Amino acid sequence: MGGAFTLGGVDIVPVPVMHGPRPILGYRLGSFAYLTDCNHIPEPSWPLLEGVRTLVLDALRERPHATHFSVAEAVQVAERIAPDRTYFTHISHDLPHTATCARLPAGVELAYDGLVLEIS
């Protein structure tokens, strides 16, 4: 992918991230970023995430994983990006929804089936 592109009148910025040793892409659309199936954000990608207000981020489970962020790692990423709201996705059945959400920082929660996000 050679950089930003427009689809249906929406500007889309590919954000290089890592899935273990493999480079993959997340995407930014305006103030929204979607970074799933990843476990590392390379330093050159961080500026592409400045000003994000809504973040959807991989958080597979509590234990570290070779290709996905753990909950603790995802919390650190969310703190660095500092969006208004963060939704963890690509979560395993090992994370009880209510209990996990109760201990996450303000503005961070687990996504769920049927969740609808309105973004500008």
C-alpha positions as CSV (number, residue, x, y, z in Angstrom):
1,M,0.0,0.0,0.0
2,G,1.5,3.3,-1.1
3,G,-0.1,5.6,1.5
4,A,-3.4,7.3,2.1
5,F,-6.3,6.8,-0.3
6,T,-9.9,7.8,-0.7
7,L,-12.8,5.4,-0.9
8,G,-16.4,6.6,-1.3
9,G,-15.3,10.1,-0.4
10,V,-13.6,9.0,2.9
11,D,-9.9,9.5,3.3
12,I,-8.2,6.3,4.7
13,V,-4.7,6.2,6.1
14,P,-3.1,2.8,6.3
15,V,-1.2,2.4,9.7
16,P,1.6,-0.1,9.6
17,V,1.5,-2.4,12.6
18,M,2.9,-5.8,13.4
19,H,1.2,-9.2,13.8
20,G,4.2,-11.0,15.4
21,P,7.0,-10.8,12.8
22,R,4.6,-9.9,10.0
23,P,3.8,-6.4,8.9
24,I,0.1,-5.7,8.5
25,L,-2.1,-2.7,8.3
26,G,-4.5,-1.0,10.6
27,Y,-6.5,2.0,9.3
28,R,-7.4,5.5,10.3
29,L,-10.5,7.3,9.0
30,G,-10.6,10.8,10.3
31,S,-10.5,10.7,14.1
32,F,-11.2,6.9,14.1
33,A,-8.5,4.2,14.1
34,Y,-9.0,0.4,13.7
35,L,-6.0,-1.6,14.8
36,T,-6.7,-5.2,15.3
37,D,-4.9,-8.5,14.9
38,C,-1.6,-6.8,16.1
39,N,0.9,-6.8,18.9
40,H,3.2,-3.9,18.1
41,I,3.1,-0.4,16.7
42,P,6.4,0.6,15.1
43,E,7.7,4.0,16.0
44,P,7.1,5.6,12.5
45,S,3.4,4.7,12.8
46,W,2.7,6.6,16.1
47,P,2.4,10.0,14.4
48,L,-0.3,8.6,12.1
49,L,-2.4,8.1,15.3
50,E,-2.1,11.6,16.7
51,G,-5.5,13.1,17.3
52,V,-7.4,9.9,17.2
53,R,-10.6,10.2,19.3
54,T,-12.1,6.7,18.9
55,L,-9.8,3.7,18.8
56,V,-10.7,0.0,18.2
57,L,-7.7,-2.1,19.3
58,D,-6.7,-5.7,19.6
59,A,-6.7,-7.1,23.2
60,L,-6.8,-10.9,23.0
61,R,-6.4,-12.0,26.6
62,E,-4.6,-11.3,29.9
63,R,-1.5,-13.5,29.1
64,P,1.0,-12.3,26.5
65,H,0.6,-13.7,23.0
66,A,3.0,-13.8,20.1
67,T,0.8,-12.0,17.6
68,H,-1.8,-10.0,19.7
69,F,-1.8,-7.4,22.4
70,S,-2.6,-8.6,25.9
71,V,-5.1,-6.5,27.8
72,A,-2.2,-4.8,29.8
73,E,-0.3,-4.0,26.5
74,A,-3.5,-2.7,24.9
75,V,-4.1,-0.4,27.9
76,Q,-0.6,1.0,27.4
77,V,-1.2,1.7,23.7
78,A,-4.5,3.4,24.5
79,E,-2.8,5.5,27.1
80,R,-0.2,6.6,24.6
81,I,-2.7,7.4,21.8
82,A,-5.1,9.0,24.4
83,P,-8.3,8.8,22.5
84,D,-11.6,9.9,24.1
85,R,-12.8,6.3,23.9
86,T,-11.2,2.9,23.2
87,Y,-12.9,-0.4,22.4
88,F,-10.9,-3.6,22.7
89,T,-11.7,-6.2,20.1
90,H,-10.3,-9.6,18.9
91,I,-10.9,-10.7,22.5
92,S,-11.0,-14.3,23.7
93,H,-13.6,-16.1,25.7
94,D,-11.1,-15.9,28.6
95,L,-12.2,-12.3,29.3
96,P,-15.5,-12.0,31.2
97,H,-17.1,-8.9,29.8
98,T,-18.5,-7.2,32.8
99,A,-15.6,-8.0,35.1
100,T,-13.0,-7.0,32.6
101,C,-14.8,-3.7,31.8
102,A,-15.0,-2.9,35.5
103,R,-11.3,-2.8,35.9
104,L,-10.4,-1.0,32.7
105,P,-9.5,2.7,32.8
106,A,-12.1,5.3,32.1
107,G,-13.0,5.5,28.5
108,V,-11.8,2.0,27.7
109,E,-14.1,-1.0,27.4
110,L,-14.5,-4.3,25.6
111,A,-16.4,-4.2,22.4
112,Y,-19.3,-6.6,21.9
113,D,-21.4,-8.1,19.2
114,G,-23.8,-5.6,17.8
115,L,-21.8,-2.5,18.9
116,V,-22.4,0.4,16.7
117,L,-20.0,3.4,16.7
118,E,-20.8,6.7,15.2
119,I,-17.8,8.5,14.0
120,S,-17.4,11.8,12.2
